[in-house]
């Protein structure tokens, strides 16, 4: 006995079929964008401008679209207006439309694709360097370990020699006597002066 109500947005009461088609296209493209963003591997924010450009080129190839579609795209990519220029808002019948520079959008799309390709190449090069760097690091660590192992063995062999403690004690006594004699001479010179 429950009634299901669905809310539908519209820009005005007397929408024409064209504006309804734009709204339907916008909703389906938003769904496509959400699916595409789910498929990408963490590059959502970086790829969003390219998705917006593709969407606008597909839905408004002549550079004219419904105002709410423009605002939606502007919300997704705030620099859109900087890249394309200020759009012209006008009315066609009862609906508000937007006219923008489609050629500038196409040029921006090409630039975005080049930037994306360069970023992918940099990322692949970085991964390759990291992989090679890890292998080189492991080889260097093994080489140093082998060198230190041979040094440590040599050190341990030389340090295991028996030390004659009597000889060393005699050296210390001689050094102390020498210092005492020098101190006594210094005092004698100071007393004469």
N, CA and C atoms as an extended XYZ file, in Angstrom:
579
Properties=species:S:1:pos:R:3:atomname:S:1:resname:S:1:resid:I:1 pbc="F F F"
N         0.798       -1.192        0.000 N   UNK     1
C         0.000        0.000        0.000 CA  UNK     1
C         0.847        1.265        0.000 C   UNK     1
N         2.142        1.101       -0.228 N   UNK     2
C         3.025        2.256       -0.277 CA  UNK     2
C         3.187        2.727       -1.712 C   UNK     2
N         3.332        4.014       -1.868 N   UNK     3
C         3.514        4.618       -3.184 CA  UNK     3
C         4.965        5.083       -3.273 C   UNK     3
N         5.620        4.731       -4.331 N   UNK     4
C         7.007        5.124       -4.530 CA  UNK     4
C         7.041        6.393       -5.376 C   UNK     4
N         7.705        7.421       -4.851 N   UNK     5
C         7.821        8.680       -5.568 CA  UNK     5
C         9.259        8.892       -5.998 C   UNK     5
N         9.436        9.372       -7.179 N   UNK     6
C        10.761        9.682       -7.677 CA  UNK     6
C        10.839       11.174       -7.957 C   UNK     6
N        11.928       11.780       -7.537 N   UNK     7
C        12.135       13.200       -7.779 CA  UNK     7
C        12.908       13.381       -9.067 C   UNK     7
N        12.455       14.293       -9.893 N   UNK     8
C        13.119       14.572      -11.159 CA  UNK     8
C        13.448       16.047      -11.195 C   UNK     8
N        14.692       16.382      -11.515 N   UNK     9
C        15.102       17.777      -11.630 CA  UNK     9
C        14.788       18.295      -13.019 C   UNK     9
N        14.399       19.534      -13.087 N   UNK    10
C        14.213       20.171      -14.383 CA  UNK    10
C        14.550       21.638      -14.241 C   UNK    10
N        15.009       22.238      -15.350 N   UNK    11
C        15.399       23.638      -15.300 CA  UNK    11
C        14.192       24.563      -15.376 C   UNK    11
N        13.114       24.119      -15.982 N   UNK    12
C        11.884       24.907      -16.025 CA  UNK    12
C        10.714       23.966      -16.270 C   UNK    12
N         9.491       24.484      -16.118 N   UNK    13
C         8.315       23.628      -16.276 CA  UNK    13
C         8.090       23.218      -17.721 C   UNK    13
N         8.373       24.079      -18.650 N   UNK    14
C         8.105       23.799      -20.055 CA  UNK    14
C         9.343       23.333      -20.796 C   UNK    14
N        10.054       22.357      -20.246 N   UNK    15
C        11.264       21.873      -20.914 CA  UNK    15
C        10.924       21.267      -22.265 C   UNK    15
N        11.808       21.540      -23.214 N   UNK    16
C        11.624       20.938      -24.525 CA  UNK    16
C        12.276       19.564      -24.516 C   UNK    16
N        12.069       18.808      -25.556 N   UNK    17
C        12.640       17.475      -25.639 CA  UNK    17
C        14.163       17.525      -25.662 C   UNK    17
N        14.716       18.560      -26.272 N   UNK    18
C        16.173       18.691      -26.358 CA  UNK    18
C        16.809       18.842      -24.985 C   UNK    18
N        16.211       19.654      -24.138 N   UNK    19
C        16.795       19.846      -22.814 CA  UNK    19
C        16.609       18.595      -21.972 C   UNK    19
N        15.513       17.861      -22.177 N   UNK    20
C        15.323       16.605      -21.455 CA  UNK    20
C        16.367       15.591      -21.907 C   UNK    20
N        16.679       15.599      -23.189 N   UNK    21
C        17.702       14.691      -23.705 CA  UNK    21
C        19.055       15.049      -23.117 C   UNK    21
N        19.342       16.371      -23.003 N   UNK    22
C        20.601       16.790      -22.379 CA  UNK    22
C        20.678       16.303      -20.950 C   UNK    22
N        19.567       16.409      -20.205 N   UNK    23
C        19.541       15.970      -18.809 CA  UNK    23
C        19.740       14.474      -18.709 C   UNK    23
N        19.094       13.713      -19.612 N   UNK    24
C        19.256       12.263      -19.604 CA  UNK    24
C        20.685       11.889      -19.967 C   UNK    24
N        21.238       12.600      -20.958 N   UNK    25
C        22.622       12.341      -21.341 CA  UNK    25
C        23.566       12.633      -20.193 C   UNK    25
N        23.287       13.721      -19.472 N   UNK    26
C        24.148       14.099      -18.353 CA  UNK    26
C        24.112       13.030      -17.269 C   UNK    26
N        22.902       12.523      -16.957 N   UNK    27
C        22.782       11.496      -15.921 CA  UNK    27
C        23.491       10.222      -16.343 C   UNK    27
N        23.308        9.821      -17.603 N   UNK    28
C        23.968        8.596      -18.064 CA  UNK    28
C        25.479        8.785      -18.114 C   UNK    28
N        25.925        9.973      -18.480 N   UNK    29
C        27.366       10.207      -18.535 CA  UNK    29
C        27.964       10.267      -17.140 C   UNK    29
N        27.207       10.800      -16.151 N   UNK    30
C        27.681       10.778      -14.768 CA  UNK    30
C        27.838        9.349      -14.286 C   UNK    30
N        26.867        8.484      -14.678 N   UNK    31
C        26.979        7.070      -14.315 CA  UNK    31
C        28.194        6.445      -14.985 C   UNK    31
N        28.411        6.789      -16.277 N   UNK    32
C        29.589        6.280      -16.986 CA  UNK    32
C        30.871        6.743      -16.325 C   UNK    32
N        30.894        7.999      -15.912 N   UNK    33
C        32.089        8.534      -15.263 CA  UNK    33
C        32.344        7.845      -13.934 C   UNK    33
N        31.262        7.558      -13.183 N   UNK    34
C        31.430        6.862      -11.911 CA  UNK    34
C        31.961        5.458      -12.132 C   UNK    34
N        31.455        4.772      -13.163 N   UNK    35
C        31.948        3.431      -13.473 CA  UNK    35
C        33.396        3.487      -13.913 C   UNK    35
N        33.735        4.461      -14.729 N   UNK    36
C        35.114        4.593      -15.203 CA  UNK    36
C        36.041        4.918      -14.049 C   UNK    36
N        35.571        5.742      -13.128 N   UNK    37
C        36.424        6.086      -11.994 CA  UNK    37
C        36.618        4.876      -11.092 C   UNK    37
N        35.650        3.993      -11.032 N   UNK    38
C        35.803        2.778      -10.244 CA  UNK    38
C        36.797        1.832      -10.891 C   UNK    38
N        36.895        1.865      -12.233 N   UNK    39
C        37.810        0.976      -12.948 CA  UNK    39
C        39.245        1.452      -12.879 C   UNK    39
N        39.466        2.760      -12.741 N   UNK    40
C        40.834        3.266      -12.752 CA  UNK    40
C        41.516        2.943      -11.432 C   UNK    40
N        42.834        2.955      -11.453 N   UNK    41
C        43.597        2.535      -10.277 CA  UNK    41
C        44.167        3.728       -9.528 C   UNK    41
N        43.309        4.493       -8.857 N   UNK    42
C        43.764        5.578       -8.010 CA  UNK    42
C        44.094        6.864       -8.732 C   UNK    42
N        43.746        6.981       -9.991 N   UNK    43
C        44.059        8.192      -10.745 CA  UNK    43
C        42.798        9.017      -10.978 C   UNK    43
N        41.820        8.931      -10.090 N   UNK    44
C        40.539        9.602      -10.287 CA  UNK    44
C        40.703       11.099      -10.464 C   UNK    44
N        41.402       11.735       -9.551 N   UNK    45
C        41.534       13.186       -9.605 CA  UNK    45
C        42.365       13.642      -10.792 C   UNK    45
N        43.358       12.869      -11.165 N   UNK    46
C        44.217       13.246      -12.285 CA  UNK    46
C        43.504       13.080      -13.627 C   UNK    46
N        42.618       12.098      -13.731 N   UNK    47
C        41.932       11.821      -14.986 CA  UNK    47
C        40.609       12.561      -15.132 C   UNK    47
N        40.135       13.185      -14.075 N   UNK    48
C        38.832       13.853      -14.125 CA  UNK    48
C        38.761       14.930      -15.210 C   UNK    48
N        39.763       15.799      -15.372 N   UNK    49
C        39.669       16.788      -16.460 CA  UNK    49
C        39.529       16.150      -17.841 C   UNK    49
N        40.213       15.049      -18.071 N   UNK    50
C        40.110       14.374      -19.364 CA  UNK    50
C        38.714       13.785      -19.549 C   UNK    50
N        38.151       13.212      -18.487 N   UNK    51
C        36.785       12.674      -18.587 CA  UNK    51
C        35.779       13.799      -18.855 C   UNK    51
N        35.965       14.940      -18.208 N   UNK    52
C        35.063       16.082      -18.429 CA  UNK    52
C        35.167       16.557      -19.875 C   UNK    52
N        36.389       16.678      -20.381 N   UNK    53
C        36.576       17.121      -21.767 CA  UNK    53
C        35.933       16.139      -22.740 C   UNK    53
N        36.139       14.847      -22.521 N   UNK    54
C        35.526       13.840      -23.392 CA  UNK    54
C        34.001       13.919      -23.333 C   UNK    54
N        33.474       14.099      -22.137 N   UNK    55
C        32.023       14.176      -21.971 CA  UNK    55
C        31.450       15.384      -22.713 C   UNK    55
N        32.078       16.542      -22.541 N   UNK    56
C        31.570       17.749      -23.212 CA  UNK    56
C        31.698       17.639      -24.728 C   UNK    56
N        32.786       17.075      -25.208 N   UNK    57
C        32.949       16.924      -26.662 CA  UNK    57
C        31.903       15.958      -27.212 C   UNK    57
N        31.603       14.894      -26.459 N   UNK    58
C        30.611       13.920      -26.927 CA  UNK    58
C        29.193       14.483      -26.875 C   UNK    58
N        28.862       15.227      -25.821 N   UNK    59
C        27.501       15.709      -25.629 CA  UNK    59
C        27.231       17.053      -26.295 C   UNK    59
N        28.279       17.847      -26.483 N   UNK    60
C        28.099       19.173      -27.088 CA  UNK    60
C        29.232       19.436      -28.079 C   UNK    60
N        29.251       18.708      -29.192 N   UNK    61
C        30.349       18.887      -30.149 CA  UNK    61
C        30.383       20.270      -30.793 C   UNK    61
N        29.224       20.931      -30.850 N   UNK    62
C        29.175       22.271      -31.443 CA  UNK    62
C        29.479       23.370      -30.428 C   UNK    62
N        29.700       23.003      -29.165 N   UNK    63
C        30.032       23.989      -28.139 CA  UNK    63
C        28.828       24.615      -27.486 C   UNK    63
N        27.681       23.920      -27.535 N   UNK    64
C        26.471       24.438      -26.922 CA  UNK    64
C        25.828       23.339      -26.088 C   UNK    64
N        25.511       23.672      -24.824 N   UNK    65
C        24.890       22.677      -23.953 CA  UNK    65
C        23.954       23.367      -22.977 C   UNK    65
N        23.236       22.562      -22.225 N   UNK    66
C        22.338       23.066      -21.193 CA  UNK    66
C        23.180       23.650      -20.056 C   UNK    66
N        22.674       24.652      -19.373 N   UNK    67
C        23.447       25.344      -18.346 CA  UNK    67
C        23.784       24.439      -17.164 C   UNK    67
N        22.850       23.540      -16.785 N   UNK    68
C        23.139       22.679      -15.641 CA  UNK    68
C        24.214       21.644      -15.970 C   UNK    68
N        24.303       21.229      -17.227 N   UNK    69
C        25.385       20.336      -17.628 CA  UNK    69
C        26.720       21.075      -17.517 C   UNK    69
N        26.754       22.327      -17.978 N   UNK    70
C        27.975       23.131      -17.894 CA  UNK    70
C        28.423       23.281      -16.437 C   UNK    70
N        27.477       23.613      -15.564 N   UNK    71
C        27.813       23.790      -14.154 CA  UNK    71
C        28.279       22.483      -13.510 C   UNK    71
N        27.678       21.387      -13.925 N   UNK    72
C        28.101       20.082      -13.414 CA  UNK    72
C        29.539       19.779      -13.837 C   UNK    72
N        29.850       20.045      -15.101 N   UNK    73
C        31.208       19.816      -15.599 CA  UNK    73
C        32.198       20.774      -14.930 C   UNK    73
N        31.768       21.995      -14.689 N   UNK    74
C        32.612       22.986      -14.026 CA  UNK    74
C        32.891       22.576      -12.583 C   UNK    74
N        31.924       21.958      -11.942 N   UNK    75
C        32.104       21.466      -10.584 CA  UNK    75
C        33.119       20.318      -10.557 C   UNK    75
N        33.069       19.463      -11.568 N   UNK    76
C        33.998       18.329      -11.631 CA  UNK    76
C        35.410       18.765      -12.007 C   UNK    76
N        35.525       19.816      -12.836 N   UNK    77
C        36.836       20.321      -13.263 CA  UNK    77
C        36.805       21.848      -13.180 C   UNK    77
N        37.179       22.408      -12.054 N   UNK    78
C        37.089       23.855      -11.852 CA  UNK    78
C        37.912       24.689      -12.835 C   UNK    78
N        38.984       24.167      -13.393 N   UNK    79
C        39.816       24.929      -14.331 CA  UNK    79
C        39.277       24.894      -15.760 C   UNK    79
N        38.119       24.300      -15.951 N   UNK    80
C        37.517       24.219      -17.287 CA  UNK    80
C        37.350       25.604      -17.895 C   UNK    80
N        36.847       26.547      -17.124 N   UNK    81
C        36.605       27.888      -17.647 CA  UNK    81
C        37.911       28.591      -17.981 C   UNK    81
N        38.986       28.281      -17.264 N   UNK    82
C        40.292       28.867      -17.578 CA  UNK    82
C        40.807       28.324      -18.908 C   UNK    82
N        40.622       27.031      -19.137 N   UNK    83
C        41.112       26.402      -20.369 CA  UNK    83
C        40.280       26.776      -21.593 C   UNK    83
N        38.970       26.871      -21.425 N   UNK    84
C        38.071       27.078      -22.559 CA  UNK    84
C        37.714       28.546      -22.748 C   UNK    84
N        37.790       29.317      -21.699 N   UNK    85
C        37.380       30.715      -21.768 CA  UNK    85
C        35.987       30.884      -21.178 C   UNK    85
N        35.598       32.119      -20.974 N   UNK    86
C        34.283       32.391      -20.391 CA  UNK    86
C        33.195       32.027      -21.393 C   UNK    86
N        32.222       31.274      -20.945 N   UNK    87
C        31.140       30.896      -21.871 CA  UNK    87
C        30.111       32.017      -21.994 C   UNK    87
N        29.264       31.868      -22.980 N   UNK    88
C        28.187       32.828      -23.197 CA  UNK    88
C        26.870       32.153      -22.796 C   UNK    88
N        26.167       32.749      -21.846 N   UNK    89
C        24.877       32.228      -21.411 CA  UNK    89
C        23.776       32.944      -22.201 C   UNK    89
N        22.814       32.176      -22.692 N   UNK    90
C        21.703       32.763      -23.439 CA  UNK    90
C        20.459       31.904      -23.256 C   UNK    90
N        19.336       32.448      -23.658 N   UNK    91
C        18.077       31.710      -23.552 CA  UNK    91
C        17.624       31.276      -24.940 C   UNK    91
N        17.156       30.059      -25.014 N   UNK    92
C        16.517       29.558      -26.224 CA  UNK    92
C        15.138       29.091      -25.787 C   UNK    92
N        14.172       29.871      -26.099 N   UNK    93
C        12.819       29.592      -25.598 CA  UNK    93
C        12.791       29.862      -24.100 C   UNK    93
N        12.467       28.853      -23.353 N   UNK    94
C        12.402       29.019      -21.901 CA  UNK    94
C        13.617       28.443      -21.181 C   UNK    94
N        14.521       27.819      -21.916 N   UNK    95
C        15.667       27.190      -21.255 CA  UNK    95
C        16.934       28.028      -21.377 C   UNK    95
N        17.758       27.925      -20.363 N   UNK    96
C        19.039       28.632      -20.329 CA  UNK    96
C        20.109       27.727      -20.919 C   UNK    96
N        20.846       28.233      -21.893 N   UNK    97
C        21.871       27.454      -22.589 CA  UNK    97
C        23.231       28.126      -22.412 C   UNK    97
N        24.270       27.380      -22.723 N   UNK    98
C        25.643       27.876      -22.613 CA  UNK    98
C        26.353       27.612      -23.933 C   UNK    98
N        27.056       28.614      -24.423 N   UNK    99
C        27.865       28.478      -25.639 CA  UNK    99
C        29.321       28.663      -25.232 C   UNK    99
N        30.168       27.669      -25.542 N   UNK   100
C        31.588       27.741      -25.214 CA  UNK   100
C        32.418       27.424      -26.443 C   UNK   100
N        33.706       27.687      -26.350 N   UNK   101
C        34.615       27.496      -27.476 CA  UNK   101
C        34.994       26.017      -27.586 C   UNK   101
N        34.380       25.315      -28.536 N   UNK   102
C        34.617       23.878      -28.715 CA  UNK   102
C        36.044       23.606      -29.198 C   UNK   102
N        36.602       24.506      -30.008 N   UNK   103
C        37.973       24.309      -30.498 CA  UNK   103
C        38.979       24.393      -29.345 C   UNK   103
N        38.745       25.331      -28.429 N   UNK   104
C        39.637       25.449      -27.261 CA  UNK   104
C        39.520       24.212      -26.383 C   UNK   104
N        38.307       23.658      -26.274 N   UNK   105
C        38.115       22.438      -25.491 CA  UNK   105
C        38.845       21.262      -26.148 C   UNK   105
N        38.776       21.173      -27.467 N   UNK   106
C        39.483       20.095      -28.182 CA  UNK   106
C        40.997       20.233      -27.992 C   UNK   106
N        41.501       21.465      -28.046 N   UNK   107
C        42.934       21.689      -27.827 CA  UNK   107
C        43.325       21.330      -26.390 C   UNK   107
N        42.471       21.677      -25.442 N   UNK   108
C        42.734       21.338      -24.034 CA  UNK   108
C        42.734       19.823      -23.847 C   UNK   108
N        41.833       19.134      -24.572 N   UNK   109
C        41.774       17.669      -24.470 CA  UNK   109
C        43.064       17.045      -24.988 C   UNK   109
N        43.566       17.546      -26.108 N   UNK   110
C        44.823       17.031      -26.664 CA  UNK   110
C        45.964       17.258      -25.668 C   UNK   110
N        46.001       18.440      -25.075 N   UNK   111
C        47.029       18.759      -24.085 CA  UNK   111
C        46.933       17.835      -22.866 C   UNK   111
N        45.711       17.579      -22.411 N   UNK   112
C        45.506       16.690      -21.265 CA  UNK   112
C        45.936       15.265      -21.582 C   UNK   112
N        45.633       14.816      -22.802 N   UNK   113
C        46.053       13.466      -23.198 CA  UNK   113
C        47.572       13.359      -23.238 C   UNK   113
N        48.246       14.393      -23.747 N   UNK   114
C        49.712       14.387      -23.769 CA  UNK   114
C        50.274       14.369      -22.357 C   UNK   114
N        49.700       15.176      -21.465 N   UNK   115
C        50.165       15.204      -20.075 CA  UNK   115
C        49.953       13.853      -19.406 C   UNK   115
N        48.815       13.235      -19.692 N   UNK   116
C        48.529       11.922      -19.105 CA  UNK   116
C        49.527       10.881      -19.619 C   UNK   116
N        49.812       10.916      -20.917 N   UNK   117
C        50.765        9.961      -21.496 CA  UNK   117
C        52.162       10.173      -20.901 C   UNK   117
N        52.584       11.432      -20.769 N   UNK   118
C        53.894       11.729      -20.170 CA  UNK   118
C        53.955       11.254      -18.729 C   UNK   118
N        52.865       11.451      -17.992 N   UNK   119
C        52.824       11.004      -16.594 CA  UNK   119
C        52.921        9.490      -16.504 C   UNK   119
N        52.237        8.783      -17.416 N   UNK   120
C        52.319        7.315      -17.426 CA  UNK   120
C        53.733        6.852      -17.754 C   UNK   120
N        54.376        7.518      -18.721 N   UNK   121
C        55.750        7.151      -19.074 CA  UNK   121
C        56.698        7.395      -17.902 C   UNK   121
N        56.525        8.542      -17.221 N   UNK   122
C        57.359        8.830      -16.039 CA  UNK   122
C        57.143        7.785      -14.953 C   UNK   122
N        55.887        7.394      -14.769 N   UNK   123
C        55.574        6.409      -13.733 CA  UNK   123
C        56.189        5.057      -14.079 C   UNK   123
N        56.109        4.652      -15.338 N   UNK   124
C        56.716        3.392      -15.753 CA  UNK   124
C        58.237        3.441      -15.599 C   UNK   124
N        58.846        4.569      -15.980 N   UNK   125
C        60.291        4.715      -15.832 CA  UNK   125
C        60.700        4.666      -14.363 C   UNK   125
N        59.899        5.287      -13.508 N   UNK   126
C        60.182        5.276      -12.078 CA  UNK   126
C        60.076        3.862      -11.522 C   UNK   126
N        59.046        3.131      -11.926 N   UNK   127
C        58.905        1.744      -11.472 CA  UNK   127
C        60.092        0.909      -11.927 C   UNK   127
N        60.518        1.108      -13.175 N   UNK   128
C        61.657        0.349      -13.701 CA  UNK   128
C        62.935        0.691      -12.934 C   UNK   128
N        63.133        2.011      -12.670 N   UNK   129
C        64.313        2.419      -11.898 CA  UNK   129
C        64.279        1.843      -10.493 C   UNK   129
N        63.097        1.825       -9.889 N   UNK   130
C        62.963        1.274       -8.540 CA  UNK   130
C        63.278       -0.217       -8.558 C   UNK   130
N        62.799       -0.911       -9.582 N   UNK   131
C        63.062       -2.348       -9.683 CA  UNK   131
C        64.549       -2.594       -9.883 C   UNK   131
N        65.152       -1.871      -10.826 N   UNK   132
C        66.584       -2.016      -11.061 CA  UNK   132
C        67.385       -1.536       -9.864 C   UNK   132
N        66.914       -0.461       -9.248 N   UNK   133
C        67.601        0.073       -8.078 CA  UNK   133
C        67.601       -0.920       -6.936 C   UNK   133
N        66.487       -1.639       -6.760 N   UNK   134
C        66.411       -2.645       -5.699 CA  UNK   134
C        67.382       -3.780       -5.987 C   UNK   134
N        67.436       -4.205       -7.245 N   UNK   135
C        68.360       -5.274       -7.605 CA  UNK   135
C        69.810       -4.826       -7.405 C   UNK   135
N        70.114       -3.587       -7.833 N   UNK   136
C        71.466       -3.064       -7.654 CA  UNK   136
C        71.800       -2.907       -6.178 C   UNK   136
N        70.834       -2.465       -5.387 N   UNK   137
C        71.051       -2.308       -3.956 CA  UNK   137
C        71.357       -3.654       -3.303 C   UNK   137
N        70.601       -4.669       -3.688 N   UNK   138
C        70.830       -6.008       -3.134 CA  UNK   138
C        72.211       -6.510       -3.516 C   UNK   138
N        72.592       -6.323       -4.793 N   UNK   139
C        73.924       -6.757       -5.234 CA  UNK   139
C        75.021       -6.019       -4.471 C   UNK   139
N        74.863       -4.703       -4.307 N   UNK   140
C        75.850       -3.905       -3.580 CA  UNK   140
C        75.936       -4.338       -2.121 C   UNK   140
N        74.788       -4.607       -1.492 N   UNK   141
C        74.783       -5.046       -0.089 CA  UNK   141
C        75.483       -6.391        0.055 C   UNK   141
N        75.226       -7.311       -0.887 N   UNK   142
C        75.895       -8.616       -0.831 CA  UNK   142
C        77.400       -8.455       -1.029 C   UNK   142
N        77.791       -7.568       -1.944 N   UNK   143
C        79.216       -7.321       -2.195 CA  UNK   143
C        79.885       -6.752       -0.938 C   UNK   143
N        79.247       -5.774       -0.299 N   UNK   144
C        79.811       -5.178        0.919 CA  UNK   144
C        79.863       -6.185        2.058 C   UNK   144
N        78.825       -6.996        2.162 N   UNK   145
C        78.815       -8.011        3.205 CA  UNK   145
C        79.979       -8.984        3.010 C   UNK   145
N        80.227       -9.364        1.758 N   UNK   146
C        81.346      -10.266        1.473 CA  UNK   146
C        82.673       -9.587        1.826 C   UNK   146
N        82.784       -8.274        1.458 N   UNK   147
C        84.022       -7.554        1.775 CA  UNK   147
C        84.204       -7.424        3.287 C   UNK   147
N        83.153       -7.061        3.979 N   UNK   148
C        83.245       -6.899        5.428 CA  UNK   148
C        83.490       -8.236        6.104 C   UNK   148
N        82.918       -9.273        5.569 N   UNK   149
C        83.143      -10.614        6.130 CA  UNK   149
C        84.604      -10.988        6.049 C   UNK   149
N        85.238      -10.709        4.906 N   UNK   150
C        86.662      -11.044        4.763 CA  UNK   150
C        87.504      -10.154        5.665 C   UNK   150
N        87.118       -8.900        5.802 N   UNK   151
C        87.850       -7.996        6.687 CA  UNK   151
C        87.693       -8.413        8.138 C   UNK   151
N        86.481       -8.762        8.498 N   UNK   152
C        86.225       -9.153        9.881 CA  UNK   152
C        86.994      -10.427       10.215 C   UNK   152
N        87.046      -11.361        9.288 N   UNK   153
C        87.799      -12.590        9.533 CA  UNK   153
C        89.272      -12.267        9.701 C   UNK   153
N        89.790      -11.386        8.869 N   UNK   154
C        91.205      -11.000        8.979 CA  UNK   154
C        91.473      -10.281       10.290 C   UNK   154
N        90.531       -9.416       10.683 N   UNK   155
C        90.675       -8.683       11.939 CA  UNK   155
C        90.655       -9.643       13.108 C   UNK   155
N        89.722      -10.587       13.051 N   UNK   156
C        89.628      -11.536       14.152 CA  UNK   156
C        90.879      -12.396       14.233 C   UNK   156
N        91.450      -12.747       13.078 N   UNK   157
C        92.674      -13.547       13.093 CA  UNK   157
C        93.834      -12.761       13.700 C   UNK   157
N        93.958      -11.488       13.339 N   UNK   158
C        95.065      -10.703       13.879 CA  UNK   158
C        94.850      -10.369       15.342 C   UNK   158
N        93.639      -10.225       15.770 N   UNK   159
C        93.391       -9.864       17.156 CA  UNK   159
C        93.484      -11.064       18.089 C   UNK   159
N        93.501      -12.253       17.529 N   UNK   160
C        93.610      -13.446       18.367 CA  UNK   160
C        95.062      -13.782       18.720 C   UNK   160
N        96.028      -13.036       18.244 N   UNK   161
C        97.432      -13.295       18.589 CA  UNK   161
C        97.631      -13.052       20.084 C   UNK   161
N        98.423      -13.842       20.710 N   UNK   162
C        98.673      -13.615       22.140 CA  UNK   162
C        99.488      -12.352       22.337 C   UNK   162
N        99.083      -11.549       23.308 N   UNK   163
C        99.755      -10.294       23.596 CA  UNK   163
C       100.612      -10.498       24.842 C   UNK   163
N       101.853      -10.080       24.762 N   UNK   164
C       102.764      -10.199       25.894 CA  UNK   164
C       102.486       -9.032       26.835 C   UNK   164
N       101.794       -9.273       27.918 N   UNK   165
C       101.370       -8.217       28.822 CA  UNK   165
C       102.547       -7.595       29.563 C   UNK   165
N       103.599       -8.352       29.830 N   UNK   166
C       104.774       -7.808       30.514 CA  UNK   166
C       105.467       -6.770       29.646 C   UNK   166
N       105.559       -7.028       28.366 N   UNK   167
C       106.211       -6.116       27.436 CA  UNK   167
C       105.443       -4.790       27.370 C   UNK   167
N       104.151       -4.881       27.319 N   UNK   168
C       103.328       -3.697       27.224 CA  UNK   168
C       103.416       -2.883       28.522 C   UNK   168
N       103.461       -3.559       29.662 N   UNK   169
C       103.570       -2.862       30.943 CA  UNK   169
C       104.900       -2.129       31.044 C   UNK   169
N       105.948       -2.733       30.536 N   UNK   170
C       107.267       -2.090       30.539 CA  UNK   170
C       107.245       -0.828       29.672 C   UNK   170
N       106.592       -0.863       28.530 N   UNK   171
C       106.491        0.302       27.641 CA  UNK   171
C       105.770        1.446       28.338 C   UNK   171
N       104.687        1.131       29.032 N   UNK   172
C       103.929        2.160       29.745 CA  UNK   172
C       104.788        2.808       30.838 C   UNK   172
N       105.524        1.994       31.600 N   UNK   173
C       106.377        2.530       32.673 CA  UNK   173
C       107.431        3.452       32.099 C   UNK   173
N       108.041        3.058       30.994 N   UNK   174
C       109.080        3.867       30.356 CA  UNK   174
C       108.503        5.197       29.892 C   UNK   174
N       107.299        5.180       29.324 N   UNK   175
C       106.656        6.413       28.855 CA  UNK   175
C       106.350        7.318       30.034 C   UNK   175
N       105.871        6.763       31.140 N   UNK   176
C       105.559        7.566       32.325 CA  UNK   176
C       106.833        8.175       32.917 C   UNK   176
N       107.924        7.409       32.981 N   UNK   177
C       109.203        7.914       33.517 CA  UNK   177
C       109.728        9.045       32.637 C   UNK   177
N       109.585        8.915       31.352 N   UNK   178
C       110.042        9.939       30.419 CA  UNK   178
C       109.275       11.243       30.643 C   UNK   178
N       107.961       11.156       30.827 N   UNK   179
C       107.131       12.331       31.086 CA  UNK   179
C       107.524       12.970       32.410 C   UNK   179
N       107.783       12.163       33.425 N   UNK   180
C       108.157       12.684       34.751 CA  UNK   180
C       109.494       13.403       34.678 C   UNK   180
N       110.428       12.859       33.900 N   UNK   181
C       111.750       13.480       33.755 CA  UNK   181
C       111.625       14.817       33.057 C   UNK   181
N       110.781       14.898       31.998 N   UNK   182
C       110.589       16.157       31.287 CA  UNK   182
C       109.936       17.194       32.192 C   UNK   182
N       108.992       16.770       33.038 N   UNK   183
C       108.336       17.673       33.959 CA  UNK   183
C       109.336       18.206       34.991 C   UNK   183
N       110.254       17.330       35.465 N   UNK   184
C       111.262       17.732       36.453 CA  UNK   184
C       112.220       18.759       35.850 C   UNK   184
N       112.629       18.561       34.574 N   UNK   185
C       113.515       19.508       33.887 CA  UNK   185
C       112.835       20.856       33.732 C   UNK   185
N       111.530       20.827       33.388 N   UNK   186
C       110.783       22.083       33.223 CA  UNK   186
C       110.727       22.831       34.535 C   UNK   186
N       110.520       22.147       35.663 N   UNK   187
C       110.470       22.778       36.966 CA  UNK   187
C       111.831       23.372       37.353 C   UNK   187
N       112.898       22.633       37.033 N   UNK   188
C       114.256       23.114       37.344 CA  UNK   188
C       114.563       24.395       36.572 C   UNK   188
N       114.168       24.444       35.307 N   UNK   189
C       114.403       25.658       34.501 CA  UNK   189
C       113.574       26.812       35.061 C   UNK   189
N       112.388       26.515       35.524 N   UNK   190
C       111.523       27.555       36.065 CA  UNK   190
C       112.085       28.077       37.381 C   UNK   190
N       112.722       27.207       38.189 N   UNK   191
C       113.311       27.616       39.477 CA  UNK   191
C       114.542       28.470       39.245 C   UNK   191
N       115.369       28.194       38.207 N   UNK   192
C       116.568       28.966       37.906 CA  UNK   192
C       116.181       30.360       37.413 C   UNK   192
N       115.101       30.452       36.759 N   UNK   193
C       114.725       31.737       36.198 CA  UNK   193
C       114.067       32.594       37.182 C   UNK   193
